[in-house]
């Protein structure tokens, strides 16, 4: 806007200056024409003899006050003119070219036309400048709109990316929490399971210890006292006894036999045979087992036993843990019975 105002001021000053110059030129031309008209009026001069026109000298100096002009008659003037005509041939003088007379009205009209032209040129320049400004403004507006659209698109893209990142973080957090909850639940279930197995094992051991104590009391009641023992070769279907003292035959070897394995409706895939590492003892050991859904024995403990041999009891529980059954839907409880007999 400041540039437009400055241009208008410069245009106004230029217009006023040009008008003043035109008025000055018009005044000078008018004065010159007036002077030329005055000079063209002139003073009439009579042409005659040069000698007569020179006058006479009186006392060396002409006395303008006392000098009298000789009267010239018409005859003399005609004679003089005839003589002059005879002496000097007529040379046709060129006809003076009529000078164009420029009047004030014409000057005013010319000045008005010039001013009109200048105004038209000024309006034209202003129109062109306005058009140029309009084009520039339109270009600026278009550039601003495009910049705004670009910025809006960038903001939308950033917002979308932020939302997607937040959504992804929320999903990851939810997944992490779910996994953590699942691990916690599994750990709790495993702890409960271990606690139940431990409780079952302790109960089975207590029961086995109680039964073993009862059996021991019964054996003490019906057996022989002292450290004496005997050995002999058994006949029939009975088992050969093993001496506990200094017998002649000494200890005999034995084998571990398997009785029955019951785990719900599952079938036996493999029953591990326990080693018979204590030939001085024999008896029947019932092992309580827990089988998981895959059919593996995950817990084994003594349920009942007719022997107090720790070697045979450990061999029975170890063999039970190595046994396997068909798969099922959940954990199941069952038993495996091992019978240890001497040869």
C-alpha positions as a Markdown table, in Angstrom:
| # | Residue | x | y | z |
|---|---|---|---|---|
| 1 | Unk | 0.0 | 0.0 | 0.0 |
| 2 | Unk | 2.9 | 2.4 | 0.7 |
| 3 | Unk | 4.3 | 1.8 | -2.8 |
| 4 | Unk | 0.9 | 2.6 | -4.4 |
| 5 | Unk | 0.6 | 5.9 | -2.3 |
| 6 | Unk | 4.1 | 6.9 | -3.3 |
| 7 | Unk | 3.4 | 6.2 | -7.0 |
| 8 | Unk | 0.2 | 8.3 | -6.8 |
| 9 | Unk | 2.1 | 11.2 | -5.3 |
| 10 | Unk | 4.9 | 11.0 | -7.9 |
| 11 | Unk | 2.3 | 10.9 | -10.7 |
| 12 | Unk | 0.5 | 13.9 | -9.3 |
| 13 | Unk | 3.7 | 15.9 | -9.0 |
| 14 | Unk | 4.7 | 14.9 | -12.6 |
| 15 | Unk | 1.3 | 15.9 | -14.0 |
| 16 | Unk | 1.4 | 19.4 | -12.3 |
| 17 | Unk | 5.0 | 20.0 | -13.5 |
| 18 | Unk | 4.1 | 19.1 | -17.1 |
| 19 | Unk | 1.1 | 21.4 | -17.0 |
| 20 | Unk | 3.2 | 24.2 | -15.6 |
| 21 | Unk | 5.8 | 23.7 | -18.4 |
| 22 | Unk | 3.1 | 23.7 | -21.0 |
| 23 | Unk | 1.6 | 26.9 | -19.7 |
| 24 | Unk | 5.0 | 28.5 | -19.6 |
| 25 | Unk | 5.7 | 27.4 | -23.2 |
| 26 | Unk | 2.3 | 28.7 | -24.3 |
| 27 | Unk | 3.0 | 32.1 | -22.7 |
| 28 | Unk | 6.3 | 32.4 | -24.4 |
| 29 | Unk | 4.8 | 31.5 | -27.8 |
| 30 | Unk | 2.1 | 34.0 | -27.3 |
| 31 | Unk | 4.5 | 36.8 | -26.4 |
| 32 | Unk | 6.7 | 35.9 | -29.4 |
| 33 | Unk | 3.7 | 36.1 | -31.8 |
| 34 | Unk | 2.7 | 39.4 | -30.4 |
| 35 | Unk | 6.2 | 40.8 | -31.0 |
| 36 | Unk | 6.2 | 39.5 | -34.5 |
| 37 | Unk | 2.8 | 41.1 | -35.3 |
| 38 | Unk | 4.1 | 44.4 | -34.0 |
| 39 | Unk | 7.2 | 44.2 | -36.1 |
| 40 | Unk | 5.3 | 43.3 | -39.2 |
| 41 | Unk | 3.3 | 46.6 | -38.9 |
| 42 | Unk | 6.6 | 48.5 | -39.4 |
| 43 | Unk | 7.1 | 52.2 | -40.5 |
| 44 | Unk | 6.6 | 53.2 | -44.2 |
| 45 | Unk | 9.8 | 54.4 | -45.8 |
| 46 | Unk | 9.9 | 56.4 | -49.0 |
| 47 | Unk | 12.5 | 55.3 | -51.5 |
| 48 | Unk | 14.2 | 57.9 | -53.7 |
| 49 | Unk | 17.5 | 59.0 | -55.0 |
| 50 | Unk | 20.4 | 58.1 | -52.8 |
| 51 | Unk | 21.9 | 61.5 | -53.2 |
| 52 | Unk | 18.8 | 63.3 | -52.3 |
| 53 | Unk | 18.1 | 60.9 | -49.4 |
| 54 | Unk | 21.6 | 61.6 | -48.0 |
| 55 | Unk | 20.8 | 65.2 | -47.4 |
| 56 | Unk | 23.3 | 68.1 | -47.3 |
| 57 | Unk | 26.1 | 68.8 | -44.9 |
| 58 | Unk | 25.9 | 72.2 | -43.2 |
| 59 | Unk | 29.1 | 73.3 | -41.5 |
| 60 | Unk | 30.4 | 69.8 | -41.5 |
| 61 | Unk | 27.7 | 68.4 | -39.3 |
| 62 | Unk | 24.1 | 67.9 | -40.1 |
| 63 | Unk | 21.7 | 69.9 | -38.0 |
| 64 | Unk | 18.7 | 67.9 | -37.5 |
| 65 | Unk | 16.8 | 70.8 | -36.0 |
| 66 | Unk | 17.6 | 73.3 | -38.7 |
| 67 | Unk | 17.6 | 70.9 | -41.6 |
| 68 | Unk | 14.5 | 71.1 | -43.6 |
| 69 | Unk | 13.3 | 68.3 | -45.7 |
| 70 | Unk | 13.0 | 69.2 | -49.4 |
| 71 | Unk | 9.6 | 69.0 | -50.7 |
| 72 | Unk | 9.1 | 66.4 | -53.2 |
| 73 | Unk | 6.4 | 66.7 | -55.7 |
| 74 | Unk | 4.5 | 64.0 | -57.3 |
| 75 | Unk | 6.3 | 64.4 | -60.6 |
| 76 | Unk | 9.6 | 64.2 | -59.1 |
| 77 | Unk | 8.7 | 61.2 | -57.1 |
| 78 | Unk | 7.3 | 59.5 | -60.1 |
| 79 | Unk | 10.5 | 60.4 | -62.1 |
| 80 | Unk | 12.6 | 59.1 | -59.3 |
| 81 | Unk | 10.7 | 55.9 | -59.1 |
| 82 | Unk | 10.9 | 55.5 | -62.9 |
| 83 | Unk | 14.6 | 56.1 | -62.8 |
| 84 | Unk | 15.1 | 53.7 | -60.0 |
| 85 | Unk | 13.0 | 51.2 | -61.8 |
| 86 | Unk | 15.0 | 51.6 | -64.9 |
| 87 | Unk | 18.3 | 51.4 | -63.0 |
| 88 | Unk | 17.4 | 48.3 | -60.9 |
| 89 | Unk | 15.5 | 45.5 | -62.5 |
| 90 | Unk | 12.5 | 44.2 | -60.6 |
| 91 | Unk | 13.3 | 41.0 | -58.8 |
| 92 | Unk | 10.2 | 39.2 | -57.7 |
| 93 | Unk | 10.3 | 38.8 | -54.0 |
| 94 | Unk | 9.2 | 35.4 | -52.8 |
| 95 | Unk | 5.8 | 35.4 | -51.4 |
| 96 | Unk | 6.0 | 35.2 | -47.6 |
| 97 | Unk | 4.8 | 31.9 | -46.4 |
| 98 | Unk | 1.9 | 32.3 | -44.1 |
| 99 | Unk | 3.0 | 31.3 | -40.7 |
| 100 | Unk | 0.6 | 29.1 | -38.8 |
| 101 | Unk | -1.3 | 31.1 | -36.4 |
| 102 | Unk | -1.6 | 29.3 | -33.0 |
| 103 | Unk | -4.3 | 30.6 | -30.9 |
| 104 | Unk | -4.7 | 30.2 | -27.2 |
| 105 | Unk | -7.7 | 28.0 | -27.7 |
| 106 | Unk | -5.7 | 25.7 | -29.9 |
| 107 | Unk | -2.9 | 25.6 | -27.3 |
| 108 | Unk | -5.4 | 24.9 | -24.6 |
| 109 | Unk | -6.9 | 22.0 | -26.7 |
| 110 | Unk | -3.4 | 20.6 | -27.4 |
| 111 | Unk | -2.5 | 20.9 | -23.7 |
| 112 | Unk | -5.8 | 19.3 | -22.8 |
| 113 | Unk | -5.1 | 16.4 | -25.3 |
| 114 | Unk | -1.6 | 16.0 | -23.9 |
| 115 | Unk | -2.9 | 16.0 | -20.3 |
| 116 | Unk | -5.6 | 13.5 | -21.4 |
| 117 | Unk | -3.0 | 11.3 | -23.0 |
| 118 | Unk | -0.9 | 11.4 | -19.9 |
| 119 | Unk | -3.9 | 10.7 | -17.7 |
| 120 | Unk | -4.8 | 7.8 | -20.0 |
| 121 | Unk | -1.2 | 6.5 | -19.8 |
| 122 | Unk | -1.2 | 7.0 | -16.1 |
| 123 | Unk | -4.5 | 5.1 | -15.8 |
| 124 | Unk | -3.2 | 2.4 | -18.1 |
| 125 | Unk | 0.0 | 2.1 | -16.0 |
| 126 | Unk | -2.1 | 2.1 | -12.8 |
| 127 | Unk | -4.4 | -0.5 | -14.3 |
| 128 | Unk | -1.4 | -2.6 | -15.3 |
| 129 | Unk | 0.0 | -2.2 | -11.9 |
| 130 | Unk | -3.3 | -3.1 | -10.3 |
| 131 | Unk | -3.5 | -6.2 | -12.6 |
| 132 | Unk | 0.0 | -7.1 | -11.7 |
| 133 | Unk | -0.8 | -6.7 | -8.0 |
| 134 | Unk | -3.9 | -8.8 | -8.4 |
| 135 | Unk | -1.9 | -11.5 | -10.1 |
| 136 | Unk | 0.7 | -11.4 | -7.4 |
| 137 | Unk | -2.0 | -11.4 | -4.7 |
| 138 | Unk | -3.7 | -14.4 | -6.4 |
| 139 | Unk | -0.3 | -16.2 | -6.6 |
| 140 | Unk | 0.4 | -15.4 | -2.9 |
| 141 | Unk | -3.1 | -16.5 | -1.9 |
| 142 | Unk | -2.7 | -19.7 | -3.9 |
| 143 | Unk | 0.7 | -20.4 | -2.4 |
| 144 | Unk | -0.7 | -19.7 | 1.1 |
| 145 | Unk | -3.6 | -22.1 | 0.4 |
| 146 | Unk | -1.2 | -24.8 | -0.9 |
| 147 | Unk | 1.1 | -24.3 | 2.1 |
| 148 | Unk | -1.9 | -24.5 | 4.4 |
| 149 | Unk | -3.1 | -27.7 | 2.7 |
| 150 | Unk | 0.4 | -29.2 | 2.9 |
| 151 | Unk | 0.7 | -28.3 | 6.6 |
| 152 | Unk | -2.8 | -29.7 | 7.2 |
| 153 | Unk | -1.8 | -33.0 | 5.5 |
| 154 | Unk | 1.4 | -33.1 | 7.5 |
| 155 | Unk | -0.4 | -32.5 | 10.7 |
| 156 | Unk | -3.0 | -35.2 | 9.8 |
| 157 | Unk | -0.1 | -37.7 | 8.9 |
| 158 | Unk | 1.6 | -36.9 | 12.2 |
| 159 | Unk | -1.7 | -37.3 | 14.1 |
| 160 | Unk | -2.4 | -40.6 | 12.4 |
| 161 | Unk | 1.2 | -41.8 | 13.1 |
| 162 | Unk | 0.8 | -40.8 | 16.8 |
| 163 | Unk | -2.5 | -42.6 | 17.0 |
| 164 | Unk | -1.1 | -45.7 | 15.4 |
| 165 | Unk | 1.9 | -45.6 | 17.7 |
| 166 | Unk | -0.4 | -45.1 | 20.8 |
| 167 | Unk | -2.6 | -48.0 | 19.6 |
| 168 | Unk | 0.4 | -50.2 | 19.1 |
| 169 | Unk | 1.8 | -49.3 | 22.5 |
| 170 | Unk | -1.6 | -50.0 | 24.0 |
| 171 | Unk | -1.8 | -53.4 | 22.2 |
| 172 | Unk | 1.7 | -54.3 | 23.3 |
| 173 | Unk | 0.9 | -53.2 | 26.9 |
| 174 | Unk | -2.3 | -55.3 | 26.9 |
| 175 | Unk | -0.4 | -58.3 | 25.4 |
| 176 | Unk | 2.3 | -57.9 | 28.0 |
| 177 | Unk | -0.2 | -57.7 | 30.8 |
| 178 | Unk | -2.0 | -60.7 | 29.5 |
| 179 | Unk | 1.2 | -62.7 | 29.3 |
| 180 | Unk | 2.2 | -61.6 | 32.7 |
| 181 | Unk | -1.2 | -62.6 | 34.0 |
| 182 | Unk | -0.9 | -66.0 | 32.3 |
| 183 | Unk | 2.6 | -66.5 | 33.7 |
| 184 | Unk | 1.3 | -65.5 | 37.1 |
| 185 | Unk | -1.6 | -67.8 | 36.9 |
| 186 | Unk | 0.6 | -70.7 | 35.6 |
| 187 | Unk | 3.0 | -70.1 | 38.5 |
| 188 | Unk | 0.2 | -70.1 | 41.0 |
| 189 | Unk | -1.2 | -73.3 | 39.5 |
| 190 | Unk | 2.2 | -74.8 | 39.5 |
| 191 | Unk | 2.7 | -73.8 | 43.1 |
| 192 | Unk | -0.7 | -75.2 | 44.1 |
| 193 | Unk | 0.1 | -78.4 | 42.2 |
| 194 | Unk | 3.5 | -78.7 | 43.9 |
| 195 | Unk | 1.9 | -78.0 | 47.2 |
| 196 | Unk | -0.7 | -80.7 | 46.6 |
| 197 | Unk | 1.9 | -83.1 | 45.4 |
| 198 | Unk | 4.1 | -82.4 | 48.4 |
| 199 | Unk | 1.1 | -82.8 | 50.7 |
| 200 | Unk | 0.2 | -86.1 | 49.0 |
| 201 | Unk | 3.8 | -87.3 | 49.3 |
| 202 | Unk | 4.1 | -86.4 | 53.0 |
| 203 | Unk | 0.7 | -88.0 | 53.6 |
| 204 | Unk | 1.8 | -91.1 | 51.7 |
| 205 | Unk | 5.1 | -91.2 | 53.6 |
| 206 | Unk | 3.4 | -90.8 | 56.9 |
| 207 | Unk | 1.0 | -93.5 | 56.0 |
| 208 | Unk | 3.8 | -95.8 | 54.8 |
| 209 | Unk | 5.7 | -95.1 | 58.0 |
| 210 | Unk | 2.7 | -95.8 | 60.1 |
| 211 | Unk | 2.1 | -99.1 | 58.3 |
| 212 | Unk | 5.8 | -100.0 | 58.5 |
| 213 | Unk | 5.7 | -99.4 | 62.2 |
| 214 | Unk | 2.7 | -101.6 | 62.5 |
| 215 | Unk | 4.3 | -104.3 | 60.4 |
| 216 | Unk | 7.5 | -104.1 | 62.4 |
| 217 | Unk | 5.5 | -104.5 | 65.6 |
| 218 | Unk | 3.7 | -107.5 | 64.2 |
| 219 | Unk | 6.9 | -109.1 | 63.0 |
| 220 | Unk | 8.5 | -108.5 | 66.4 |
| 221 | Unk | 5.5 | -110.2 | 68.0 |
| 222 | Unk | 5.6 | -113.4 | 65.9 |
| 223 | Unk | 9.4 | -113.6 | 65.0 |
| 224 | Unk | 12.4 | -114.9 | 66.9 |
| 225 | Unk | 14.5 | -112.7 | 69.2 |
| 226 | Unk | 18.2 | -112.1 | 69.0 |
| 227 | Unk | 20.5 | -111.8 | 66.1 |
| 228 | Unk | 20.4 | -115.5 | 65.1 |
| 229 | Unk | 19.1 | -116.4 | 61.6 |
| 230 | Unk | 19.0 | -119.4 | 59.4 |
| 231 | Unk | 18.9 | -120.1 | 55.8 |
| 232 | Unk | 17.5 | -122.9 | 53.9 |
| 233 | Unk | 16.3 | -124.0 | 50.5 |
| 234 | Unk | 12.6 | -123.4 | 50.2 |
| 235 | Unk | 10.3 | -125.8 | 48.3 |
| 236 | Unk | 7.0 | -125.3 | 46.7 |
| 237 | Unk | 5.6 | -121.9 | 45.8 |
| 238 | Unk | 7.1 | -120.0 | 48.8 |
| 239 | Unk | 10.1 | -117.5 | 48.6 |
| 240 | Unk | 13.5 | -118.5 | 49.9 |
| 241 | Unk | 14.4 | -116.6 | 53.1 |
| 242 | Unk | 17.6 | -114.7 | 53.6 |
| 243 | Unk | 19.5 | -115.0 | 56.8 |
| 244 | Unk | 20.3 | -111.9 | 58.9 |
| 245 | Unk | 23.0 | -113.4 | 60.9 |
| 246 | Unk | 26.1 | -115.4 | 60.1 |
| 247 | Unk | 24.5 | -118.2 | 58.1 |
| 248 | Unk | 26.5 | -120.7 | 56.1 |
| 249 | Unk | 24.7 | -119.8 | 52.8 |
| 250 | Unk | 24.8 | -116.0 | 53.1 |
| 251 | Unk | 22.6 | -113.5 | 51.2 |
| 252 | Unk | 20.8 | -114.6 | 48.1 |
| 253 | Unk | 19.8 | -112.5 | 45.1 |
| 254 | Unk | 16.3 | -111.2 | 44.3 |
| 255 | Unk | 14.2 | -109.8 | 41.5 |
| 256 | Unk | 11.7 | -106.9 | 41.5 |
| 257 | Unk | 8.4 | -107.8 | 40.0 |
| 258 | Unk | 5.6 | -105.6 | 38.9 |
| 259 | Unk | 2.1 | -106.1 | 40.1 |
| 260 | Unk | -0.6 | -103.7 | 38.8 |
| 261 | Unk | -0.7 | -100.1 | 37.5 |
| 262 | Unk | -4.0 | -98.3 | 37.7 |
| 263 | Unk | -4.5 | -94.7 | 36.5 |
| 264 | Unk | -8.2 | -94.1 | 35.7 |
| 265 | Unk | -9.0 | -95.3 | 32.3 |
| 266 | Unk | -5.6 | -94.8 | 30.8 |
| 267 | Unk | -3.5 | -97.6 | 29.4 |
| 268 | Unk | 0.1 | -98.4 | 30.3 |
| 269 | Unk | 2.7 | -97.4 | 27.6 |
| 270 | Unk | 5.8 | -98.2 | 29.6 |
| 271 | Unk | 6.4 | -99.5 | 33.2 |
| 272 | Unk | 9.9 | -99.1 | 34.4 |
| 273 | Unk | 11.3 | -102.1 | 36.3 |
| 274 | Unk | 13.0 | -101.1 | 39.5 |
| 275 | Unk | 16.4 | -102.6 | 40.3 |
| 276 | Unk | 16.7 | -105.0 | 43.3 |
| 277 | Unk | 19.7 | -103.5 | 45.1 |
| 278 | Unk | 18.8 | -104.8 | 48.6 |
| 279 | Unk | 18.6 | -108.6 | 48.4 |
| 280 | Unk | 18.3 | -108.8 | 52.1 |
| 281 | Unk | 14.8 | -107.3 | 52.0 |
| 282 | Unk | 11.6 | -108.1 | 50.2 |
| 283 | Unk | 8.0 | -107.0 | 50.2 |
| 284 | Unk | 5.3 | -105.2 | 48.3 |
| 285 | Unk | 5.4 | -101.4 | 47.7 |
| 286 | Unk | 2.4 | -99.4 | 46.4 |
| 287 | Unk | 3.5 | -96.1 | 44.8 |
| 288 | Unk | 1.0 | -93.3 | 44.5 |
| 289 | Unk | 1.5 | -91.4 | 41.2 |
| 290 | Unk | 0.1 | -88.3 | 39.4 |
| 291 | Unk | 0.0 | -88.5 | 35.6 |
| 292 | Unk | -0.4 | -85.3 | 33.6 |
| 293 | Unk | -2.4 | -84.8 | 30.4 |
| 294 | Unk | 0.6 | -85.9 | 28.2 |
| 295 | Unk | 0.8 | -89.2 | 30.1 |
| 296 | Unk | 4.0 | -88.6 | 32.0 |
| 297 | Unk | 4.3 | -89.3 | 35.7 |
| 298 | Unk | 5.0 | -85.9 | 37.4 |
| 299 | Unk | 4.8 | -87.1 | 41.0 |
| 300 | Unk | 5.5 | -90.3 | 42.8 |
| 301 | Unk | 5.4 | -91.2 | 46.5 |
| 302 | Unk | 5.1 | -94.3 | 48.7 |
| 303 | Unk | 1.4 | -95.1 | 49.5 |
| 304 | Unk | 2.0 | -98.3 | 51.3 |
| 305 | Unk | 4.8 | -100.8 | 51.8 |
| 306 | Unk | 5.4 | -104.2 | 53.5 |
| 307 | Unk | 9.1 | -103.4 | 53.8 |
| 308 | Unk | 11.1 | -100.7 | 55.5 |
| 309 | Unk | 14.0 | -100.9 | 53.1 |
| 310 | Unk | 14.8 | -97.3 | 52.0 |
| 311 | Unk | 16.7 | -98.8 | 49.0 |
| 312 | Unk | 13.7 | -100.7 | 47.7 |
| 313 | Unk | 11.3 | -97.8 | 48.5 |
| 314 | Unk | 13.6 | -95.3 | 46.6 |
| 315 | Unk | 13.9 | -97.8 | 43.7 |
| 316 | Unk | 10.1 | -98.1 | 43.5 |
| 317 | Unk | 9.5 | -94.3 | 43.4 |
| 318 | Unk | 12.3 | -93.8 | 40.9 |
| 319 | Unk | 10.9 | -96.5 | 38.6 |
| 320 | Unk | 7.4 | -95.1 | 38.9 |
| 321 | Unk | 8.6 | -91.6 | 37.7 |
| 322 | Unk | 10.1 | -93.2 | 34.6 |
| 323 | Unk | 6.8 | -94.9 | 33.6 |
| 324 | Unk | 4.4 | -93.5 | 31.1 |
| 325 | Unk | 0.7 | -93.8 | 30.1 |
| 326 | Unk | -1.7 | -92.7 | 27.4 |
| 327 | Unk | -2.7 | -89.1 | 27.3 |
| 328 | Unk | -5.8 | -87.6 | 28.9 |
| 329 | Unk | -7.7 | -84.3 | 29.3 |
| 330 | Unk | -6.2 | -83.4 | 32.7 |
| 331 | Unk | -4.0 | -84.7 | 35.6 |
| 332 | Unk | -5.1 | -88.0 | 37.1 |
| 333 | Unk | -4.1 | -89.9 | 40.2 |
| 334 | Unk | -3.2 | -93.6 | 40.2 |
| 335 | Unk | -1.0 | -96.3 | 41.7 |
| 336 | Unk | 1.8 | -98.7 | 40.7 |
| 337 | Unk | 2.4 | -101.8 | 42.8 |
| 338 | Unk | 5.9 | -103.3 | 42.9 |
| 339 | Unk | 6.7 | -106.7 | 44.4 |
| 340 | Unk | 10.2 | -107.5 | 45.4 |
| 341 | Unk | 11.0 | -111.2 | 45.9 |
| 342 | Unk | 14.2 | -113.1 | 46.7 |
| 343 | Unk | 15.3 | -115.9 | 44.5 |
